[in-house]
Amino acid sequence: MYSRHTEIPTLDVRPGWLVEARYFNQVRRALARLGPELRLSPPGLKHLDLILQRDAWVVVDRVLNDMPVVAWTAFHARGRRSLHRPIACELLLFHAMASMVMNRTLAAMEPELTTALAITAPAQTSGKILPFQPRSCA
């Protein structure tokens, strides 16, 4: 498991950052189906990779020996009552230009995970619809 984001000093920490629910839900679903850690190389981000773990999403620079650039950590999802509301987390910035890649990374992550989930989806079996048998009220 990648843990350098906990060992390297940060440039800036932004507590209470909100992650859109669609990203959070998709990452949780992908981690449940594909494994405890995923590494993506989103198109358009030349030498950056995205490492997804249950407790952190980290953008790393693979040219600089996986040095973290930005990380979303400490997700406040416990006791969550709705799937459509944003999730609060802590945003760690390790690079002066980290804020420029944050949104692009999340936007590029979405189609990558959609494709990976579609490939590993179980084959659809033809189901059978059973007729509803009403009970008598007598």
C-alpha positions, 0 to 999 in steps of 0.5 A: 500500500502506498503511504508516502503521502503520510511521510512527506511534509505538505505545502498546504492542508485544507480540512473540510474539502468536499468531494462530489458524491459521484466520485466517492461512490464510484471509487468505493464501488471500484475498490470493492470489486477490483481490489484494495488499491488501484493505480490509474494513469488517466489520459491527459496527465502526462506523468501523473498517476492516481492511486486509489485506496479506501482511506486516501486518493493520491496523485503521484508523479511517477517520474519523481519516484512516486512523489505525492502531488495532491491527496484526498484523505480522512473521508468523513463517510461514517454514519452517512445517510445519503448517497447524493451529498458531497463527502468532506475530507482533508486535502493535502497539497504537496506541490505548488501547482497541485490545485491545477491537477485536482479537478482534471484528475477526478474528471479523468478518473471517472471514465477510467473507472467506468471502463474497468467496472464494465469489464469486470461486471458479472455476465447478465443472466436472463431473469424470470419475472414471477407473477404477484399473487395477491392475498385475500383479505378475508 
